[in-house]
Amino acid sequence: AQKVTQAQTEISVVEKEDVTLDCVYETRDTTYYLFWYKQPPSGELVFLIRRNSFDEQNEISGRYSWNFQKSTSSFNFTITASQVVDSAVYFCALSEGSGNTGKLIFGQGTTLQVKP
Amino acid sequence: GAVVSQHPSRVICKSGTSVKIECRSLDFQATTMFWYRQFPKQSLMLMATSNEGSKATYEQGVEKDKFLINHASLTLSTLTVTSAHPEDSSFYICSASFGSGGEQYFGPGTRLTVT
């Protein structure tokens, strides 16, 4: 069965600290997609990244970076030099690719609080 | 590009009444739309998947007679909560997809409060 686990329910850091949000997934498919979304207090989901299962290259986008490791079924997200505006709930999600219904399975979310 | 809107953004209704939420893809044709529900401090749970012109596919445990989904065109899907009860109060989010790869574009959500 597909499952996404974000073991960290809440994380609190002080501005400028680096923080890593963990995501572990389970799937039997060989083709799948992994996502990270940010949900600020307004509620609207903000897309951050999509990664397919055949691309294990790590990605960096500004202060954000992602580490995808198939061997451990993990897709962790790091924010470098965190800022107060990074405070939000972050969701990791999985979509199975074969047949692609497009269904997204979300993790429980990690609430990140960045204090000034 | 790839903008999805929802209307209304907030709605308060009385118990026993029905409420309709619209989800529109503004600048693309959405072959598939998804409806999610999110309770406070919880994750998003998929309620149903709808393809234009066909019946929605509901997730296990979601009452299809209570949550009516219509996907009449490639840019519009509606979710009607019938005979609403206070426990239906939640944040309802739609998303739309137009291609493979599971990439979905999310609407801003509708906060439903049933009194």
Chai-1 contact restraints between the chains, C-beta under 6 A:
chainA,res_idxA,chainB,res_idxB,connection_type,confidence,min_distance_angstrom,max_distance_angstrom,comment,restraint_id
A,Y33,B,G101,contact,1.0,0.0,6.0,A-B,restraint_1
A,Y33,B,G102,contact,1.0,0.0,6.0,A-B,restraint_2
A,G43,B,G109,contact,1.0,0.0,6.0,A-B,restraint_3
A,E44,B,P108,contact,1.0,0.0,6.0,A-B,restraint_4
A,L45,B,F106,contact,1.0,0.0,6.0,A-B,restraint_5
A,R50,B,E103,contact,1.0,0.0,6.0,A-B,restraint_6
A,S95,B,G102,contact,1.0,0.0,6.0,A-B,restraint_7
A,N100,B,S100,contact,1.0,0.0,6.0,A-B,restraint_8
A,G102,B,T32,contact,1.0,0.0,6.0,A-B,restraint_9
A,G102,B,S97,contact,1.0,0.0,6.0,A-B,restraint_10
A,G102,B,G102,contact,1.0,0.0,6.0,A-B,restraint_11
A,F106,B,S43,contact,1.0,0.0,6.0,A-B,restraint_12
A,F106,B,L44,contact,1.0,0.0,6.0,A-B,restraint_13
A,Q108,B,S43,contact,1.0,0.0,6.0,A-B,restraint_14
A,G109,B,S43,contact,1.0,0.0,6.0,A-B,restraint_15
